Each structure stands twice: as structure tokens, then as C-alpha cells.
Amino acid sequence: MSIEALKRLPIKTGSGKSTPLEAVATITEQPAPLQVTHVAQYPATTIGFDTAPGVSLGSAVDSIRAASIAIKLPPSVTMTFLGAAGAYQASLSNQLWLILAAVVCVYIVLGVLYESYVHPLTILSTLPSAGVGALLFWPAAASHAYPLFLGALFVLATGITVLQVAANPYVALLGPYRTSHSRLTLAQSMNSLGTTIAPLFGGLLILSAAPKTAEQLAALPAAQALAYRTSEAQAVQVPYVGLAVALFVLAAIVMMFRLPAIEGVEHEAHDQRFRIADALRHRHVRFGVLAIFFYVGAEVSIGSVLVNYLSMPSIGHGLTEQQATHYVSMYWGGALVGRLFGSFLLAKIDPRRLLGMFALAAAALLLTTMLTSGDVAKWSV
């Protein structure tokens, strides 16, 4: 049927009379697809892509998302990845459950391997495992794959966590029971010493240049964008190799010293077997587990997001990410001072009252930074 015949096609109106189609519609001839593809009942257009040599699928997906943000797609247009890219996105959505499952498995292994917490070997074995995790950052950076970064970080963090799990009871048993909490606080202050120094080196070695935004990265040619991503990934290789070397050296130094054995404790532990349920019958243990869970979650979360938080225009007023690392060092330096001072106070003041006072002060400061902006919010956090 020709266009002219289609224009004269009679249609019935509401009154029952006939009128040509061109009276109510404009008919033109133009190219159109032979079929309309639908995804979830919505019209869709499929655009295929392949990765360039040396570019990972994750980097390609990130670049496409950055380009879609740069061109400012209208709200009525959505973008969904299918095929291998869609499977990659689906795997990322399940990472939280995978991480939780891995954490559960790690603590099950801890319960089996470190049944005797006071054995010095349990402490010595953690430093090399953390060093292996630090070394894994080199292949992760070379492959530009986020899952490998996440795996390397998990191995490194597992080694450090296992070290604390093994060392804390050992430190508690090295002296009188009455002052065990003071010794634990003093030992934990060394964590704050490391986290005070580390952001300064990280800011110099990793954040020496301001990172490009998604819009700036999308505006770069493909070759320059790939070179930029490669340099960003390589920036973490040397620092983490240095960290691995330091961990291995520290493990060798610790092995040279003879850690004292706690007489009588291991024999008593083997004579009497206890379950987790036996410990949780004590009210103080239950509340103590919840307290340390929320405390560590808050402390680590604040330290992790502090650079981004202080870089916000409403908080830092133009503070760059490298400049913000100095405030992260101050944050952990404050924790160091607090732990050293708290170790002294715990020997003089009832621990329950002291913890309660500091908990109220911390809650008040967090509430202040949440409700304010500028210097008040920056210094209160």
C-alpha cells in the first residue's frame, strides 16, 4: 500500500461517519527498524562493545557508566548491562553476602586453629599471612580488577584481625587480672600509632595528585583514560610491597624473641571444654560483644570515610583529598592519645564509669558533626 492510499484509508468516527486517516494523523515515510526489542516490557536498543587490549571488563563498565553520566541521559532512558557485563554487575551485587560468608568462615577457622589463645605460635603466624595479603596488591593493580583488590584487602585484614584475636588474651594473661584492661588498652594504642602514621605516607604516595572526576575521565580519549587508570592502579603497588616487606621483617624480629608461656592456663583450658553458649550465659559477655561490635564499626567507618567527608564542599571548604589525609592522621592520633591516657585512667577509675563518660562524649561529638557544617563539623568529628 502506497503512502497516498494509506492517507485516504477511511476510519469511522464517534458519530459513525467515515473520515480519511490523514485528517487525524500525519503520515510520513522514514527509515525504521524491522522489529522493536523489549526488555522488561520497555522498548530497548542493544549496543554491543568489546574491550580493548589490556582493559578489564570492570574498567570498561566503569567507563561506560561515566560516559552515560557525562552525556546526561534523560530520566526516561535507563541503561542495563546484559551478557558478560550483566553477569559482572550481578556478581558485584552479591559481594556483600560473599564477604559475610568469608568472615564467618574465617572465624570458624579461628575457633579451630586458635583454641589455645596463649600459644606464641598463633601470634607469629599472623604477620606473614598479612604480608601475603599486602603482596597480592601488586597483581591486583596490574590486572585492574576490583575483585582482586578486594581479595587482597581481605587477606591482609584477616591477618591483622587474627593477630588481635590471638594477642589480646595473651596480653591480658601476662599480668594481674585487676590491671588486664589497662594492658589491653596500652597494647591497642599501638594500632592507633600505625594508623596515625600510615595516612601521611598514603597521602604522599597514593593521593599525591587530585583524582579525576567521572566527567573528566569520560572526556579523555580512550588511550589517555586507559593510561590514567593504569597509573592510578600502579600508585598502590610500591606502598603495599613496602608494607609486605615491613610485615615479614617484623615477623622475623618477633621470632627472634622468646615469648613467655603462660603456665597452667593451657592445661586448664584442655581439662575443661567450654562452648560459646557457656560464655554467652554471662550478661557482661553479651553486652561486651555488642559494645565492641558497635565501637569498632563506628571507629573504622569514620576513619574510612573521613577523607571523602572532609573533602565535601560544605565541610572542608575546598580541602583536597591529600590535605584531608592530615586530618585522618589527627583522628587516629587522637585515638592514640586517648588510649594512652585511658590506660592510665583505667588503673585509677572504675572502667564502667570511664567507658560510659567517653561513650556519651563521643555520641555528642558525632551528633554535632551531623547537625552542623564547616569548621564545627570538621573538628567535632
C-alpha positions in Angstrom: 0.0 0.0 0.0 1.3 3.4 -1.0 1.6 6.5 1.3 -1.3 8.2 -0.6 -3.5 5.1 -0.3 -2.7 5.0 3.4 -3.7 8.6 3.8 -7.1 8.0 2.2 -7.8 5.0 4.4 -11.3 5.6 5.8 -11.8 5.3 9.6 -15.0 5.6 11.5 -15.6 8.5 13.9 -17.6 8.5 17.1 -20.7 9.7 15.1 -20.4 6.7 12.8 -19.3 8.7 9.8 -16.1 7.9 7.8 -13.1 10.2 7.5 -9.7 9.7 5.9 -6.8 8.8 8.1 -4.8 11.9 7.1 -7.4 14.0 8.9 -6.3 12.8 12.3 -2.7 11.7 11.7 0.4 12.9 9.9 1.9 10.1 7.8 5.5 10.3 6.6 8.0 7.8 5.3 11.3 7.4 7.1 13.7 4.5 8.0 12.7 2.4 11.0 13.8 -0.9 12.5 12.2 -4.0 11.2 11.5 -5.0 14.8 11.4 -3.3 18.2 13.2 -5.1 21.0 11.8 -5.1 24.5 13.4 -5.6 27.9 11.0 -6.0 30.8 8.2 -4.7 28.5 10.0 -1.5 27.7 11.4 -0.6 24.2 15.1 -1.2 24.2 18.1 -0.7 21.9 21.1 -3.1 22.2 24.6 -1.6 21.8 27.4 -4.1 21.7 31.0 -3.4 22.8 34.3 -5.2 23.2 37.2 -4.4 25.5 40.4 -3.0 24.1 43.7 -5.0 24.7 44.8 -4.7 28.3 41.4 -3.3 29.5 39.4 -5.3 32.0 35.7 -5.8 31.8 35.3 -3.9 35.1 37.2 -0.9 33.7 35.1 -0.9 30.6 31.8 -1.0 32.5 33.0 1.9 34.7 34.0 3.9 31.6 30.6 3.4 30.0 28.8 4.4 33.2 31.0 7.5 33.4 30.2 8.4 29.8 26.4 8.0 30.4 26.7 10.4 33.3 28.7 12.9 31.2 26.1 13.0 28.3 23.3 13.5 30.9 20.8 10.9 29.7 17.1 12.0 30.4 15.3 10.3 33.3 13.2 8.3 30.9 16.3 6.5 29.5 17.9 3.8 31.6 20.9 1.7 30.9 21.2 -2.0 31.7 24.2 -4.4 31.1 23.5 -7.8 29.6 25.7 -10.7 28.7 29.1 -10.9 30.3 28.9 -7.3 31.6 25.5 -8.1 33.2 26.9 -11.2 34.9 29.8 -9.0 36.2 27.3 -6.5 37.6 25.3 -9.3 39.2 28.4 -10.7 40.8 29.2 -7.3 42.3 25.7 -7.2 43.8 26.4 -10.5 45.6 29.7 -9.4 47.0 28.3 -8.3 50.4 27.0 -11.8 51.0 30.2 -13.4 49.8 32.2 -11.1 52.2 29.9 -12.0 55.1 30.2 -15.7 54.3 34.0 -15.4 54.1 34.1 -13.6 57.5 32.1 -16.4 59.1 34.4 -19.0 57.6 37.5 -17.1 58.9 36.1 -17.0 62.5 35.3 -20.7 62.3 38.9 -21.4 61.3 40.0 -19.1 64.2 38.0 -21.1 66.6 39.6 -24.4 65.4 43.2 -23.2 64.9 43.5 -20.9 67.9 41.7 -22.9 70.5 44.8 -22.1 72.7 45.0 -18.4 72.5 48.1 -18.1 74.7 50.4 -20.1 72.4 53.0 -17.7 70.9 52.9 -19.5 67.6 49.4 -18.2 67.0 50.8 -14.7 67.1 53.8 -15.4 64.9 51.7 -17.0 62.1 49.6 -13.8 61.6 52.3 -11.4 60.4 53.4 -13.5 57.3 49.7 -14.0 56.3 49.1 -10.3 56.4 52.3 -9.8 54.4 51.0 -12.1 51.7 47.8 -10.1 51.6 49.9 -6.9 51.0 51.8 -8.6 48.2 48.6 -9.5 46.5 48.0 -5.8 45.7 50.7 -6.0 43.0 48.9 -8.5 40.7 45.6 -6.8 41.6 46.9 -3.4 40.4 48.4 -5.0 37.3 45.1 -6.6 36.3 42.9 -3.6 37.1 40.4 -5.9 38.6 38.4 -4.7 41.7 37.6 -8.2 42.9 41.3 -8.9 43.2 41.8 -5.7 45.2 39.0 -6.8 47.5 40.5 -10.2 47.9 44.0 -8.8 48.7 42.5 -6.4 51.2 40.5 -9.3 52.8 43.6 -11.5 53.2 45.6 -8.5 54.7 42.8 -7.6 57.1 42.3 -11.2 58.1 45.9 -11.5 59.1 45.7 -8.3 61.2 42.4 -9.4 62.8 43.8 -12.8 63.6 46.8 -11.1 65.3 44.5 -9.1 67.6 42.3 -12.2 68.4 45.5 -14.2 69.3 47.4 -11.4 71.0 44.7 -9.8 73.2 44.1 -12.8 75.5 47.9 -13.3 75.7 48.4 -9.7 76.8 45.6 -10.0 79.3 47.2 -13.0 80.9 50.7 -11.5 81.2 50.0 -9.8 84.5 47.5 -9.4 87.3 43.8 -9.8 86.4 43.0 -6.5 88.0 45.0 -4.5 85.6 44.4 -6.6 82.4 42.1 -3.9 80.9 44.8 -1.3 81.3 47.4 -3.6 79.5 44.9 -4.2 76.7 44.3 -0.5 76.2 48.0 0.1 76.1 48.6 -2.6 73.6 45.8 -1.4 71.4 47.3 2.1 71.4 50.0 0.7 69.0 47.2 0.2 66.4 46.5 3.9 66.7 50.2 4.7 66.3 50.2 2.8 63.0 47.0 4.4 61.7 48.4 7.8 62.6 51.5 7.4 60.5 50.0 5.5 57.6 47.7 8.2 56.2 50.6 10.6 55.9 52.5 8.1 53.8 49.4 7.2 51.9 48.7 10.8 51.1 52.2 11.3 49.7 52.5 8.1 47.8 48.9 7.4 46.6 47.0 10.7 46.7 49.8 12.9 45.5 47.6 14.1 42.6 44.0 15.0 42.8 41.9 12.2 41.2 39.8 13.0 38.1 36.1 13.1 38.3 33.8 10.8 36.3 33.1 13.7 33.9 36.8 14.5 33.4 37.6 10.8 32.8 34.8 10.4 30.3 36.1 13.5 28.3 39.5 11.9 27.9 40.4 9.9 24.8 40.3 6.1 25.3 44.1 5.8 25.3 44.6 8.6 27.8 41.8 7.2 30.0 43.5 3.8 30.0 46.9 5.3 30.8 45.3 7.3 33.7 43.7 4.2 35.2 46.9 2.3 34.8 48.9 4.9 36.7 46.2 5.1 39.4 46.4 1.4 39.9 50.2 1.3 39.9 50.3 4.0 42.6 49.3 1.4 45.3 51.8 -1.2 44.2 55.0 0.2 45.8 53.4 1.2 49.1 51.9 -2.2 49.7 55.1 -4.0 48.7 56.8 -1.9 51.3 54.2 -2.8 53.8 54.6 -6.5 53.0 58.4 -6.2 53.5 57.8 -4.5 56.8 55.4 -7.2 58.0 57.9 -10.0 57.0 60.7 -8.2 58.8 58.6 -7.7 61.9 57.7 -11.4 61.9 61.4 -12.3 61.7 62.1 -9.9 64.6 59.3 -11.3 66.8 60.5 -14.9 66.1 63.9 -13.9 67.4 62.4 -13.2 70.8 61.1 -15.9 73.1 57.6 -15.0 74.1 56.9 -16.2 77.6 54.5 -19.1 78.0 51.6 -18.8 80.4 52.0 -21.6 82.9 48.9 -23.5 83.9 46.5 -21.8 81.5 46.8 -24.2 78.6 46.4 -27.2 80.9 43.4 -25.8 82.4 41.9 -25.0 79.0 42.4 -28.6 77.9 40.9 -30.0 81.1 37.7 -28.0 80.8 35.9 -27.6 77.5 33.5 -24.7 77.1 31.2 -23.7 74.3 30.2 -20.2 73.1 26.8 -20.7 74.7 28.5 -21.2 78.0 30.2 -17.8 77.7 27.1 -16.0 76.5 25.2 -17.0 79.6 27.1 -14.2 81.3 25.3 -10.9 80.9 28.6 -8.9 80.8 29.8 -11.0 77.9 26.7 -10.5 75.8 26.8 -6.7 76.3 30.5 -6.6 75.8 30.2 -8.3 72.4 27.6 -5.8 71.3 29.7 -2.9 72.7 32.9 -3.9 70.9 30.9 -4.6 67.7 29.4 -1.1 67.6 32.6 0.6 68.8 34.8 -1.0 66.2 32.2 -0.4 63.5 32.0 3.3 64.3 35.7 3.8 64.7 36.7 2.1 61.5 33.8 3.5 59.5 34.6 7.1 60.5 38.3 6.6 59.7 37.5 5.0 56.3 35.2 7.8 55.0 36.9 10.7 56.7 38.8 11.8 53.6 35.7 11.9 51.5 33.7 13.5 54.3 36.3 16.3 54.8 36.5 16.8 51.0 32.9 17.8 50.8 32.4 21.5 49.9 30.1 22.0 52.9 32.6 20.6 55.3 36.1 21.2 54.1 35.5 24.3 52.1 37.9 23.3 49.2 40.0 20.8 51.2 41.7 18.4 48.8 41.9 14.7 49.4 45.6 14.8 50.1 45.1 17.6 52.6 42.3 15.6 54.2 44.8 12.8 55.0 46.5 15.0 57.5 43.2 15.2 59.4 42.9 11.5 59.2 46.3 11.2 61.0 45.0 13.7 63.6 41.9 11.5 64.1 43.9 8.4 64.7 46.5 10.4 66.7 43.7 11.5 69.0 42.8 7.8 69.4 46.4 7.1 70.3 46.5 9.8 72.9 43.1 8.7 74.3 44.2 5.1 74.6 47.5 6.0 76.3 45.7 8.4 78.7 42.9 5.9 79.1 45.4 3.1 80.0 46.5 5.3 82.9 42.9 6.3 84.0 41.7 2.6 83.9 44.1 1.8 86.6 42.6 4.6 88.8 38.9 4.8 87.9 36.1 2.3 87.6 36.2 1.1 83.9 32.4 1.1 83.7 32.1 4.7 84.6 35.0 5.7 82.5 33.6 4.0 79.4 30.2 5.5 80.0 31.6 9.0 80.2 33.7 8.6 77.0 30.8 7.0 75.2 28.5 10.0 75.9 31.2 12.4 74.8 31.7 10.5 71.5 28.0 10.4 70.8 27.7 14.1 71.5 30.6 14.9 69.0 29.1 12.7 66.3 25.7 14.4 66.8 27.4 17.8 66.5 29.1 16.9 63.2 25.9 15.5 61.8 23.9 18.7 62.5 26.5 21.3 61.6 28.8 22.2 58.7 32.1 23.9 58.1 34.8 24.0 60.8 32.4 23.0 63.6 31.6 19.7 61.7 35.2 19.2 60.7 36.7 19.5 64.2 33.9 17.7 66.1 34.4 14.6 64.0 
